[in-house]
């Protein structure tokens, strides 16, 4: 169960980082920084989704 708990925590951390990056993107006035933060949020969301599926037993990545 320890591996499952660690994987779940890691996925939750990635989702929290994605949420924070998205919020930071909305607050920044610099268009380039906004786009960078939005891209970072999208990548973290994608990575967390992929890890979640793999932890659930799906052996193939989504991409």
Secondary structure, DSSP 8 states (H G I E B T S, - for coil): -HHHHHHHHHHHHHHHHHHHHHHHHHH---HHHHHHHHHHHHHHHHHHHHHHHHHTT--S---
